[in-house]
Amino acid sequence: MKTYCYTLDLKNDPALIAEYERYHEAVWPEILDSITGSGIRHMTIYRWSNRLCMIMETEDNFDPAEKARLDAANPKVQEWETLMWDYQQALPGVEAGTKWVEMKPIFRL
């Protein structure tokens, strides 16, 4: 199994953050199918203030670039991503339009 960690910011608005969390209490079934169908076995998103951290455990053959390609071709995923972008904002210093940014592991025990 592989582990990935990504980060992203939400817009710093308590009402928007609460709404974003409500969406994640009932993620659309097509999105869940897209996640599990790509080889992601476990996914957890944590929030502190408006900063998100997503941890994914995947099958060994999981390819993030392939997942991105499949997502780009999936109209329902694109609808979800467009909706979520109403709540999200890019991290400082990343290329415009970049959403989740992979974090580099620096310590393991």
Secondary structure, 3 states (H helix, E strand, C coil): CEEEEEEEEECCCHHHHHHHHHHHHCCCHHHHHHHHHCCEEEEEEEEECCEEEEEEEECCCCCHHHHHHHHHCCHHHHHHHHHHCCCEECCCCCCCCCCCEECCCCCCC
